[in-house]
Amino acid sequence: MGNSESTPEIVIYVWVPRDGNIIGHASMTLSDDTHISWWPNNKDEDEIKDFRENVSAETVYNYEVDKIWENRDADHIIRIPVKYLNEDAIKRWWNDFKSNRQYHLLTNNCCNAVYDALNAGGATDIAGGPLPNIPHPNAVRRYAETLREAVQQRNH
């Protein structure tokens, strides 16, 4: 999903809370198909609603699995040309982040992972920041759209 025939892209996926899903999700795919997706190991929303504790984390290796776990396609797909971000820095960050293996609904969730990955690649130098204290899918969507708009302005 991350590869484009013309310009290599980073693709950000956002699922907003709806249809009984009160949490939503965000993930991203790099141009080499490295997929950044951070989930609680137990995806039972009743258990992760207790946000006072860490739970073990789980990674997903592609958008197709995210779609299955969310029971639908992403609500928003935002594409950013790779040339504006440092993918190697993002991959280094992701490899380090994954070793943490802890998910926390308020402080170490999927939206933190996407935002921090973009930040590791230099996005805040382009689009500013930060996200709200408690990142959520709509905040990631707005940030990714701001980043895309800033990149488009650099092209003109």
Order of alpha helices (4+ residues) and beta strands (2+ residues): beta-beta-beta-beta-alpha-beta-alpha-beta-alpha-beta-alpha-alpha-alpha
